[in-house]
Amino acid sequence: MSTALPRSASVLLPGLLLIASGVLAPLIMVFHPTAQGPDVATRLVSLSEISSLSRHVHLAMIVCVIGLWLSLAYVAQRLPGSGWVWTAVRLYALGALAMLGAALISGFLIGEYLDRALPLMRSPEDALASVLLAFSANQILAGVGTLLMSAGIALWSVAMVRERGWLAAACGYYGLVAALACIVGYATGAISLDVAGMTAVVIAQSLWSCLLGAWVVRTPVT
């Protein structure tokens, strides 16, 4: 892969979007709500009460994921042929799709279900089985998304370490370490994809996108 990227607004924009999405995603996660309560019934009611905020937070994250996905696809298209990048962007796309599914379940489906179902039920606990099923689907999709997106970052990083320049090296080596940490952490159970764990994954992946975006923006014309 060569660092000879065409210098034009059409190339700079995806690079800036990579940086912007990488900065915004961790900030959005700060506002991710969590259900509170001493028992199951109270927490289910709390889930319904925070559903509006949850929708906004997950919608913002969906926008970030789509922005990252499209920016990576565009940058990969403009780069000279590289099997590492070709494979990386496709793995990342599959992971992004899984992550979008997880966000739709957590941010929209669960809240919508509780808003409709709780008024019709004698006890909030009657909704528990359905909520647990949805939560399980959310966790599986989030896990698949984490693994595939991290694998894509790792493969793209292999290509970056072969480039000249400190920024390319920083992006490449950091990406390899962060991606492997996310993969191994999730596979071994060291990282659970609750709000805290997902925030850690988002921060790790977002820093890589910022480094890659900076490399895209600063790559000299040759």
Salt bridges, closest charged atoms under 4 A:
GLU112 OE1 - ARG55 NH2 3.43
GLU112 OE2 - ARG116 NE 2.67
ASP115 OD2 - ARG55 NH2 3.13
